Amino acid sequence: MRGATGAVVGVSLAAFVLGSAPTYAATPVAVATAAPAAAAAEPAAEPAAKPTDEPAAEPTDEPSTPTSEPTGEPSAPTSPSPSSPTTPPPSPSTPPSTPPSTPPTTPDADPEAEPTADTIATSIAVAGPASYRGEFVDVRIAVTDANGQPVAGVPLTAQRYGYKTWMPLPDLVTGSDGTAYATIQMSKWRIDNRVRVQFAGNATHGASTGEGAVTMKMREAVVHLEVKGSSVRDEHPYRLWMAVTDEVGNVVTGKLEVQVDDGSGTKILTRVSLDAQGKARLDVYPRKGSKYRAIFRTEEWIYQGTSPSRYVSVLPYTNPVALPAGAPKPSVDTRALTPARATVAGAFPQVLAIPNNIWNHMVGRSWRSGCPVGRADLRLVRVNYIGFDGFRYRGEMVVHKSVATRTANAFAAMHNSGIPIRLMIRVDWFGYSSTVRGADDYRSMAADNTSAFNCRDVVGKPGTRSPHSYGRSIDINPWENPYHSARGVVPNTWWVSRSHPQVAWRSSGHTVVKLLARYGIRWTYGLSDKHHFDA
């Protein structure tokens, strides 16, 4: 359909690229010319021995009538006898007739045929207006001869490229102006917007081939990124809605790149496929405040588009602990020691043999030669816990193998009950203390760290081995639950006369004390050592 090129919106690119194959003239037709009849016959027999002075008879156009049966050989002409009538000699006023300049043709020759001239070379130009993907384009095909004159009324064979091959288009015939039109729909791949046309040639015009590509006009990608709300709880999904159109609202399909910046730099999060409506959705799980954006990368038919950035803040997994007004913070900064956030749902308790790297870190800090238990007697317990800030973390401690499973299950129950623990890391992270001859328990308590095995002396009683040296004792939230040592209250005095329903216990009826008792873990010393439990 001629003229159905669709709307033209966007950036105009270069004009249509033409390509014409070299043309070839047909081989000249050889014209066969018939030879004279006499030339086709055998040489005539010699005349009679007796010459005559009579002039020869005039040649005639009629063939001689044979006087005998054919012999297969042409008959020799005979001389007239004296008694036979002869053709009278021409009168002086009538010149003798002469043979025609052109010998008579053979019966197969056309007496009026002229020699055929060489065919005229032709060329084919293929052109179409620059168009957008999906538009229908009338590609103009013009056939001209070597003199630039249109070649009208000749059939053409047309093809367009696609799917790595040439595909046929409807056959065409040039009009009176030597042109024809082939309609194609623009592909999004430039290579597929080529048209090739062939003319087989005829008696007067030589064969030729022409090829051209329709120039692709590019659209602008418009990327939409929508969110609901500006925050999400940690470990909960946050949904991104995305859509892509071009600048005039046409649906765009393909791949969309999703990027995230959580404060450590922008990186590719994933790539999603747009559906038939040009839409996609993605659930993300940010662990801290993050910025998201979506990018549709440039393709042959469309320019790159980038969505506005959307920032989402991350709220705690559960509500943070509400401490009394004026409650002091732990005196040891543990930000550098804070364990990684939990990545697995639930408490996910594990009991493991102590790996080499951990044991090497313990030696010279929480364990030394002469301790009552060795590596084979100890186990590493790992379990998820809920921090005071409401986020979940992956904690660990070292205990005796005989109580490892009970300890893991008890802390899993604390996690599932929502009981907070401020910090749970191995005590060897606090270094060696010559005061207690083991890992520095003073710093561990001042950091409000929950820990277990530590081959050391009792705090305030140098030379007296602590029950923690056997791996069956556990200190929980020591900052809020101080110890009355022989040398004073540690790690602080503010919490001595105060309690808290979640993190500070002052009687055996407290939730934490009762829960641990179910797993055989006793609140051994009561109010004198509030944070100490034994399994």
KOLDRENVO-157082 format. One record per residue (C-alpha): x, y, z; residue number from 1. Coordinates in nm, 4 decimals, decimal comma. Example, Ala and Ser with C-alpha at 12.3 -4.5 7.8 and 13.67 -1.06 7.14 Angstrom:
2
          x          y          z   num
     1,2300    -0,4500     0,7800     1
     1,3670    -0,1060     0,7140     2
//
This chain:
535
          x          y          z   num
     0,0000     0,0000     0,0000     1
     0,1645     0,3152    -0,1133     2
     0,2081     0,5965     0,1322     3
     0,1306     0,4025     0,4522     4
     0,4372     0,5150     0,6398     5
     0,2773     0,5917     0,9758     6
     0,3515     0,8758     1,2167     7
     0,7007     1,0206     1,2083     8
     0,8104     1,1387     1,5533     9
     1,1596     1,1570     1,6946    10
     1,5074     1,2233     1,5720    11
     1,5555     1,2155     1,1947    12
     1,8532     1,0089     1,0934    13
     2,0538     0,9840     0,7740    14
     1,8817     0,9480     0,4429    15
     1,8108     0,6051     0,3010    16
     2,1162     0,4124     0,1926    17
     2,1127     0,2937    -0,1694    18
     2,2957     0,0033    -0,3176    19
     2,2880    -0,1140    -0,6785    20
     2,4547    -0,4236    -0,8104    21
     2,6578    -0,3814    -1,1291    22
     2,4541    -0,4237    -1,4473    23
     2,5402    -0,6493    -1,7290    24
     2,4517    -0,6166    -2,1052    25
     2,3098    -0,9272    -2,2646    26
     2,5295    -1,1030    -2,5133    27
     2,4607    -0,9572    -2,8697    28
     2,2345    -1,1784    -3,0805    29
     2,4126    -1,3065    -3,3933    30
     2,2110    -1,2528    -3,7138    31
     2,2442    -1,5388    -3,9618    32
     2,2553    -1,4295    -4,3304    33
     2,1669    -1,6809    -4,6115    34
     2,4370    -1,7431    -4,8851    35
     2,3539    -1,7221    -5,2700    36
     2,2106    -2,0385    -5,4212    37
     2,4974    -2,0677    -5,6645    38
     2,7424    -2,0545    -5,3801    39
     2,5649    -2,3416    -5,2161    40
     2,5957    -2,5631    -5,5286    41
     2,8943    -2,7553    -5,6589    42
     3,1043    -2,5723    -5,9258    43
     2,9355    -2,5883    -6,2708    44
     3,0644    -2,8252    -6,5362    45
     3,2881    -2,6809    -6,8052    46
     3,1030    -2,5492    -7,1194    47
     3,0867    -2,7555    -7,4377    48
     3,4105    -2,7996    -7,6263    49
     3,2784    -2,6002    -7,9164    50
     3,2691    -2,2376    -7,8210    51
     3,0050    -2,0112    -7,9521    52
     2,9995    -1,6470    -8,0172    53
     2,6399    -1,6231    -7,9080    54
     2,5978    -1,4230    -7,5913    55
     2,4992    -1,6173    -7,2841    56
     2,1376    -1,6266    -7,1910    57
     2,0226    -1,3793    -6,9303    58
     2,0179    -1,5135    -6,5788    59
     1,6768    -1,5961    -6,4533    60
     1,5321    -1,6062    -6,1053    61
     1,3617    -1,9330    -6,1805    62
     1,5593    -2,2440    -6,1154    63
     1,6501    -2,4634    -6,4120    64
     1,4246    -2,7603    -6,4810    65
     1,6181    -3,0810    -6,4811    66
     1,5894    -3,2940    -6,7963    67
     1,6699    -3,6191    -6,6279    68
     1,6115    -3,7935    -6,2972    69
     1,7885    -3,6334    -6,0064    70
     2,1253    -3,7818    -5,9467    71
     2,2081    -3,6133    -5,6200    72
     2,4535    -3,3890    -5,7917    73
     2,3596    -3,0560    -5,9478    74
     2,3234    -3,0673    -6,3307    75
     2,5715    -2,8835    -6,5462    76
     2,4272    -2,6053    -6,7579    77
     2,3886    -2,6956    -7,1318    78
     2,4752    -2,4809    -7,4352    79
     2,1961    -2,4111    -7,6783    80
     2,2077    -2,6160    -7,9960    81
     2,1998    -2,4383    -8,3314    82
     1,8557    -2,5709    -8,3995    83
     1,7131    -2,4623    -8,0684    84
     1,5601    -2,1270    -8,0291    85
     1,7763    -1,8919    -7,8268    86
     1,7063    -1,5820    -7,6343    87
     1,7459    -1,2904    -7,8701    88
     2,0318    -1,0610    -7,7829    89
     1,9441    -0,7480    -7,6026    90
     1,8785    -0,4524    -7,8123    91
     2,1255    -0,1730    -7,7919    92
     1,8759     0,0338    -7,5972    93
     1,8204    -0,2320    -7,3298    94
     2,1218    -0,3105    -7,1229    95
     2,1715    -0,6691    -7,0343    96
     2,0279    -0,7691    -6,7007    97
     2,2730    -0,8292    -6,4160    98
     2,2459    -1,0592    -6,1214    99
     2,0872    -0,8972    -5,8151   100
     2,3325    -0,7572    -5,5658   101
     2,1747    -0,9647    -5,2839   102
     2,1522    -1,3322    -5,3553   103
     1,8200    -1,4989    -5,2914   104
     1,7703    -1,6167    -4,9330   105
     1,7083    -1,9654    -4,8181   106
     1,3493    -2,0711    -4,7467   107
     1,4181    -2,0492    -4,3661   108
     1,5290    -1,6857    -4,3746   109
     1,2982    -1,3904    -4,3183   110
     1,3502    -1,1683    -4,6255   111
     1,2501    -0,8613    -4,4156   112
     1,4504    -0,9325    -4,0919   113
     1,7098    -0,6797    -3,9735   114
     2,0140    -0,7721    -3,7636   115
     1,9233    -0,7446    -3,3846   116
     2,1082    -0,4695    -3,1898   117
     2,2815    -0,5327    -2,8489   118
     2,0483    -0,5238    -2,5425   119
     2,0504    -0,2053    -2,3361   120
     2,2009    -0,2203    -1,9838   121
     1,9663    -0,1447    -1,6932   122
     2,0007    -0,0524    -1,3277   123
     1,7665    -0,0709    -1,0279   124
     1,7484     0,1840    -0,7452   125
     1,5772     0,0839    -0,4175   126
     1,4790     0,3592    -0,1732   127
     1,2344     0,4253     0,1095   128
     1,1730     0,7014     0,3638   129
     1,3450     0,6717     0,7038   130
     1,0916     0,5173     0,9398   131
     1,0361     0,3888     1,2933   132
     1,0187     0,0301     1,4055   133
     0,6806    -0,1289     1,3310   134
     0,5770     0,1217     1,0656   135
     0,4747     0,0078     0,7173   136
     0,6935     0,1580     0,4479   137
     0,6394     0,1802     0,0705   138
     0,9817     0,1066    -0,0756   139
     1,0217     0,2711    -0,4194   140
     1,1893     0,0648    -0,6916   141
     1,3007     0,2464    -1,0055   142
     1,4302     0,0650    -1,3165   143
     1,6210     0,2781    -1,5695   144
     1,8338     0,2052    -1,8751   145
     2,1857     0,3158    -1,9468   146
     2,0514     0,6437    -2,0853   147
     1,8587     0,7177    -1,7706   148
     1,5246     0,6386    -1,9313   149
     1,2584     0,4507    -1,7332   150
     1,1983     0,0900    -1,8218   151
     0,8218     0,0428    -1,8134   152
     0,6077    -0,2670    -1,7924   153
     0,8726    -0,5167    -1,6907   154
     0,8255    -0,7810    -1,4190   155
     1,0391    -0,7711    -1,1060   156
     1,1168    -1,0222    -0,8334   157
     1,1439    -0,8663    -0,4844   158
     1,2753    -0,9972    -0,1502   159
     1,3313    -0,8570     0,1992   160
     1,5862    -0,9792     0,4514   161
     1,4758    -1,1362     0,7768   162
     1,5600    -1,4222     1,0095   163
     1,9043    -1,4594     0,8474   164
     1,7675    -1,5252     0,5006   165
     1,5998    -1,3551     0,2066   166
     1,2210    -1,3888     0,2066   167
     1,0013    -1,3363    -0,1012   168
     0,7774    -1,0330    -0,1477   169
     0,4892    -1,0174    -0,3997   170
     0,6107    -0,9904    -0,7607   171
     0,5993    -0,6443    -0,9111   172
     0,5637    -0,4792    -1,2535   173
     0,7028    -0,1363    -1,3279   174
     0,4595     0,1355    -1,4265   175
     0,4854     0,3784    -1,7119   176
     0,7425     0,5762    -1,5164   177
     0,9577     0,2669    -1,4596   178
     0,8749     0,2451    -1,0893   179
     0,7085    -0,0074    -0,8588   180
     0,6469    -0,0174    -0,4831   181
     0,7042    -0,2949    -0,2260   182
     0,5498    -0,2566     0,1209   183
     0,7415    -0,3812     0,4269   184
     0,6981    -0,3424     0,8010   185
     1,0060    -0,2034     0,9728   186
     1,1932    -0,4526     1,1913   187
     1,3728    -0,3444     1,5074   188
     1,6949    -0,4852     1,3593   189
     1,8585    -0,2711     1,0922   190
     1,9840    -0,5712     0,8977   191
     1,6259    -0,6889     0,8408   192
     1,5143    -0,3662     0,6715   193
     1,6833    -0,4447     0,3389   194
     1,5042    -0,5043     0,0089   195
     1,6551    -0,6730    -0,2951   196
     1,4992    -0,6569    -0,6454   197
     1,5886    -0,8507    -0,9603   198
     1,4993    -0,7905    -1,3254   199
     1,5546    -1,0960    -1,5470   200
     1,5954    -0,8906    -1,8635   201
     1,4181    -0,9241    -2,2013   202
     1,4904    -0,8946    -2,5741   203
     1,5790    -0,5281    -2,5482   204
     1,6981    -0,4756    -2,1918   205
     1,9626    -0,6534    -1,9933   206
     1,9157    -0,8133    -1,6518   207
     2,0034    -0,6230    -1,3342   208
     1,9793    -0,6396    -0,9537   209
     1,9369    -0,3624    -0,6978   210
     1,9409    -0,3570    -0,3179   211
     1,8750    -0,0908    -0,0555   212
     1,8144    -0,0547     0,3188   213
     1,5482     0,1629     0,4784   214
     1,7039     0,3897     0,7393   215
     1,5879     0,3280     1,0973   216
     1,4612     0,6279     1,2934   217
     1,5190     0,5861     1,6669   218
     1,2695     0,6393     1,9475   219
     1,3309     0,7603     2,3045   220
     1,2771     0,5095     2,5879   221
     1,0670     0,6330     2,8797   222
     1,1214     0,4204     3,1932   223
     0,8787     0,4292     3,4847   224
     0,9642     0,3038     3,8351   225
     0,6910     0,3134     4,0980   226
     0,6948     0,2065     4,4639   227
     0,4438     0,1998     4,7459   228
     0,5768     0,3795     5,0525   229
     0,9305     0,4833     5,1273   230
     1,0247     0,2229     5,3905   231
     1,0160    -0,1504     5,4531   232
     1,0921    -0,3765     5,7498   233
     1,4204    -0,5638     5,7366   234
     1,3969    -0,9043     5,5658   235
     1,0548    -0,8165     5,4245   236
     0,9927    -0,7755     5,0498   237
     0,9712    -0,4343     4,8908   238
     0,8038    -0,4326     4,5518   239
     0,9155    -0,2287     4,2516   240
     0,6739    -0,1725     3,9620   241
     0,8369    -0,0905     3,6285   242
     0,7125    -0,0075     3,2786   243
     0,8720     0,1110     2,9554   244
     0,7186     0,3006     2,6622   245
     0,8593     0,5156     2,3874   246
     0,8062     0,8912     2,3729   247
     0,4703     0,8558     2,1983   248
     0,3373     0,5909     2,4380   249
     0,4033     0,2728     2,2396   250
     0,4720    -0,0354     2,4524   251
     0,8360    -0,1423     2,4656   252
     0,9425    -0,4984     2,5460   253
     1,2839    -0,6465     2,6163   254
     1,5180    -0,6498     2,9161   255
     1,5309    -0,3934     3,1945   256
     1,8356    -0,3475     3,4169   257
     1,7696    -0,2780     3,7865   258
     2,0433    -0,1022     3,9840   259
     2,0831    -0,0472     4,3575   260
     2,3030     0,1761     4,5728   261
     2,3040     0,0868     4,9444   262
     2,5703     0,3426     5,0246   263
     2,8609     0,1339     4,8966   264
     2,8252     0,2380     4,5315   265
     2,5866     0,1639     4,2463   266
     2,5786    -0,1925     4,1169   267
     2,3528    -0,4052     3,8992   268
     2,1012    -0,5904     4,1134   269
     1,9383    -0,7964     3,8386   270
     1,7813    -0,7857     3,4914   271
     1,4110    -0,8444     3,4406   272
     1,2061    -0,9191     3,1308   273
     0,9239    -0,6856     3,0334   274
     0,5963    -0,8586     2,9529   275
     0,3800    -0,8030     2,6442   276
     0,2450    -0,4832     2,8047   277
     0,5972    -0,3539     2,8641   278
     0,5691    -0,4056     3,2416   279
     0,7636    -0,5890     3,5112   280
     0,7685    -0,6144     3,8882   281
     1,0430    -0,7138     4,1268   282
     1,0556    -0,7889     4,5000   283
     1,3735    -0,6681     4,6676   284
     1,4986    -0,7245     5,0220   285
     1,7081    -0,4264     5,1286   286
     1,9061    -0,4689     5,4508   287
     1,9723    -0,0977     5,4837   288
     1,8611     0,2240     5,3220   289
     1,8970     0,1835     4,9451   290
     1,8341     0,3713     4,6226   291
     1,6894     0,1935     4,3178   292
     1,6603     0,2830     3,9513   293
     1,5808     0,1007     3,6265   294
     1,7577     0,1397     3,2918   295
     1,6496     0,0323     2,9433   296
     1,9697     0,0067     2,7448   297
     2,0057     0,1475     2,3906   298
     1,9086    -0,0868     2,1094   299
     1,9205    -0,0367     1,7320   300
     1,5767     0,1193     1,7271   301
     1,5566     0,3038     2,0605   302
     1,7745     0,5247     2,2784   303
     1,8536     0,4477     2,6428   304
     1,6065     0,5509     2,9081   305
     1,6581     0,5756     3,2858   306
     1,3907     0,5948     3,5529   307
     1,3930     0,8404     3,8422   308
     1,5687     0,6997     4,1512   309
     1,3555     0,5729     4,4397   310
     1,4955     0,5621     4,7944   311
     1,3695     0,3140     5,0517   312
     1,4661     0,3170     5,4180   313
     1,4840    -0,0058     5,6166   314
     1,3013    -0,0396     5,9456   315
     1,3969    -0,2979     6,2116   316
     1,2725    -0,6534     6,1759   317
     1,0760    -0,5999     6,4970   318
     1,0340    -0,3145     6,7399   319
     1,3551    -0,2067     6,9166   320
     1,3885    -0,2486     7,2905   321
     1,2424     0,0478     7,4800   322
     1,4894     0,1119     7,7633   323
     1,4157     0,3344     8,0670   324
     1,4893     0,7017     8,0302   325
     1,8455     0,7830     8,1301   326
     1,9710     0,4261     8,0902   327
     2,3438     0,4389     8,0155   328
     2,4817     0,2825     7,7005   329
     2,7532     0,0164     7,7189   330
     3,0918     0,1784     7,7716   331
     3,2743    -0,0300     7,5082   332
     3,1987     0,0568     7,1456   333
     3,1176    -0,2626     6,9591   334
     3,0275    -0,1226     6,6167   335
     3,3380    -0,2801     6,4661   336
     3,2466    -0,6150     6,6247   337
     2,8771    -0,6260     6,5416   338
     2,8057    -0,9571     6,3654   339
     2,6424    -0,9857     6,0270   340
     2,2680    -0,9652     5,9909   341
     2,0826    -1,2943     5,9852   342
     2,0192    -1,4207     5,6331   343
     1,8135    -1,7307     5,7110   344
     1,4606    -1,7283     5,8469   345
     1,4056    -1,8336     6,2083   346
     1,6699    -1,9060     6,4681   347
     1,8563    -2,1641     6,2558   348
     2,0627    -2,3115     6,5449   349
     2,3843    -2,5020     6,4614   350
     2,6346    -2,7015     6,6672   351
     2,9732    -2,7339     6,4982   352
     3,3221    -2,8614     6,5654   353
     3,5533    -2,5663     6,6133   354
     3,7167    -2,4726     6,2803   355
     4,0914    -2,4133     6,2617   356
     4,0686    -2,0391     6,2089   357
     3,8480    -1,9939     6,5163   358
     4,0593    -2,2188     6,7345   359
     4,3739    -2,0320     6,6320   360
     4,2043    -1,7067     6,7348   361
     4,1039    -1,8541     7,0739   362
     4,4505    -1,9808     7,1619   363
     4,6318    -1,7279     7,3808   364
     4,3095    -1,5471     7,4608   365
     4,0185    -1,7598     7,5830   366
     4,2210    -2,0849     7,5866   367
     4,5776    -2,1661     7,6873   368
     4,7730    -2,4712     7,7798   369
     4,6651    -2,6084     8,1173   370
     4,2925    -2,5304     8,0758   371
     4,0637    -2,8064     8,2083   372
     3,9054    -2,8680     7,8629   373
     4,0590    -2,8806     7,5187   374
     3,9457    -2,8337     7,1637   375
     3,7926    -3,1804     7,1404   376
     3,5677    -3,1004     7,4393   377
     3,4311    -2,7756     7,2957   378
     3,1748    -2,6898     7,0328   379
     3,0815    -2,3774     6,8406   380
     2,7143    -2,2815     6,8721   381
     2,5697    -2,0501     6,6121   382
     2,2163    -1,9125     6,6315   383
     2,0192    -1,6132     6,5094   384
     1,9140    -1,3615     6,7727   385
     1,7164    -1,0369     6,7878   386
     1,9254    -0,7362     6,8775   387
     1,8200    -0,4451     7,0964   388
     1,7794    -0,2407     6,7766   389
     1,5152    -0,4822     6,6437   390
     1,7337    -0,6306     6,3693   391
     1,8268    -0,9987     6,3585   392
     2,1901    -1,1051     6,3766   393
     2,3906    -1,4263     6,3531   394
     2,5537    -1,4866     6,6908   395
     2,7994    -1,7458     6,8184   396
     2,9557    -1,8725     7,1393   397
     3,1747    -2,1641     7,2493   398
     3,0414    -2,4183     7,5038   399
     3,1208    -2,7669     7,6284   400
     3,0077    -3,0407     7,3929   401
     2,7884    -3,1959     7,6626   402
     2,5623    -2,8890     7,6785   403
     2,5959    -2,7612     7,3202   404
     2,2628    -2,8920     7,1893   405
     2,0653    -2,7693     7,4916   406
     2,2305    -2,4303     7,4673   407
     2,1526    -2,4005     7,0947   408
     1,7881    -2,4953     7,1519   409
     1,7486    -2,2577     7,4460   410
     1,8736    -1,9588     7,2482   411
     1,6600    -2,0596     6,9525   412
     1,3610    -2,0439     7,1882   413
     1,4683    -1,6956     7,3010   414
     1,4796    -1,5864     6,9362   415
     1,1380    -1,7309     6,8648   416
     0,9959    -1,5662     7,1775   417
     1,1303    -1,2273     7,0735   418
     1,3667    -1,1935     7,3705   419
     1,6417    -0,9452     7,2760   420
     2,0161    -0,9895     7,3165   421
     2,2356    -0,6881     7,2631   422
     2,5465    -0,8701     7,1343   423
     2,6611    -1,2322     7,0968   424
     3,0208    -1,2814     6,9821   425
     3,3053    -1,5015     7,1099   426
     3,4848    -1,3520     7,4064   427
     3,8263    -1,3962     7,2425   428
     3,7406    -1,0940     7,0231   429
     3,8076    -0,8737     7,3266   430
     4,1701    -0,9836     7,3520   431
     4,3747    -1,1216     7,6413   432
     4,3582    -0,9784     7,9942   433
     4,6400    -1,0415     8,2401   434
     4,3994    -0,9433     8,5192   435
     4,1784    -1,2448     8,4652   436
     4,4438    -1,4530     8,2840   437
     4,2122    -1,5174     7,9907   438
     4,0026    -1,3293     7,7425   439
     3,9160    -0,9809     7,8727   440
     3,5859    -1,0375     8,0506   441
     3,5757    -0,6804     8,1818   442
     3,5548    -0,5453     7,8276   443
     3,3118    -0,8160     7,7250   444
     3,0735    -0,7193     8,0089   445
     3,1141    -0,3476     7,9354   446
     3,0124    -0,4202     7,5749   447
     2,7000    -0,6038     7,7001   448
     2,8201    -0,9199     7,5264   449
     2,6593    -1,2598     7,5800   450
     2,9322    -1,5274     7,5969   451
     3,0170    -1,8690     7,7414   452
     3,3539    -2,0520     7,7455   453
     3,6498    -1,8488     7,8737   454
     3,9387    -2,0171     8,0518   455
     4,0053    -1,7412     8,3105   456
     3,9966    -1,6429     8,6754   457
     3,6874    -1,5252     8,8585   458
     3,6433    -1,1508     8,8211   459
     3,7588    -0,9948     9,1482   460
     3,9257    -1,3181     9,2679   461
     4,2631    -1,3614     9,1033   462
     4,3876    -1,7207     9,1104   463
     4,0367    -1,8665     9,1419   464
     3,9314    -2,0539     8,8290   465
     3,5996    -1,9355     8,6875   466
     3,3294    -2,1920     8,6067   467
     3,3414    -2,0468     8,2533   468
     3,6698    -2,2376     8,2143   469
     3,4689    -2,5601     8,1737   470
     3,2356    -2,4304     7,9016   471
     2,9101    -2,4869     8,0933   472
     2,8493    -2,1291     8,2121   473
     2,6827    -1,8511     8,0115   474
     2,6642    -1,4743     8,0754   475
     2,3585    -1,3036     7,9186   476
     2,3138    -0,9257     7,8750   477
     2,5681    -0,8423     8,1526   478
     2,5342    -0,4625     8,1185   479
     2,1683    -0,4671     8,2286   480
     2,2320    -0,7484     8,4787   481
     2,5405    -0,6495     8,6880   482
     2,7681    -0,8760     8,8940   483
     2,8465    -0,8032     9,2612   484
     3,2118    -0,8989     9,2639   485
     3,4479    -0,9051     9,5616   486
     3,5820    -0,5723     9,4370   487
     3,2557    -0,3996     9,3519   488
     2,9669    -0,4046     9,1061   489
     3,0581    -0,4531     8,7401   490
     3,0090    -0,3480     8,4686   491
     2,7824    -0,0623     8,5976   492
     2,5756     0,0309     8,9027   493
     2,2863     0,2083     8,7304   494
     2,1037    -0,1185     8,6559   495
     2,1479    -0,2723     9,0036   496
     1,8124    -0,1501     9,1345   497
     1,6259    -0,1600     8,8015   498
     1,4631    -0,4339     8,5976   499
     1,3150    -0,4722     8,2489   500
     1,0497    -0,7173     8,1241   501
     1,2680    -0,8248     7,8311   502
     1,6350    -0,7703     7,9130   503
     1,6850    -0,7304     8,2918   504
     1,5646    -0,9999     8,5394   505
     1,5449    -0,9693     8,9152   506
     1,3590    -1,2850     9,0106   507
     1,3183    -1,6470     8,9068   508
     0,9737    -1,5560     8,7697   509
     1,1150    -1,3456     8,4881   510
     1,0427    -1,4694     8,1341   511
     1,4100    -1,5279     8,0523   512
     1,4832    -1,7227     8,3719   513
     1,1795    -1,9473     8,3234   514
     1,2514    -2,0110     7,9551   515
     1,6124    -2,1143     8,0155   516
     1,5089    -2,3375     8,3038   517
     1,3049    -2,5481     8,0631   518
     1,6351    -2,6410     7,8913   519
     1,8184    -2,7190     8,2152   520
     2,0000    -2,3864     8,2303   521
     1,9900    -2,2464     8,5897   522
     2,0057    -1,8919     8,7196   523
     2,2722    -2,0087     8,9634   524
     2,3617    -1,7065     9,1791   525
     2,0440    -1,5031     9,1557   526
     2,0777    -1,1333     9,2373   527
     2,4476    -1,1525     9,3308   528
     2,5453    -1,2411     8,9742   529
     2,2404    -1,1554     8,7721   530
     2,3792    -1,2326     8,4254   531
     2,5311    -1,5747     8,5127   532
     2,3617    -1,9072     8,4125   533
     2,4894    -2,2651     8,4258   534
     2,3928    -2,5579     8,2051   535
//
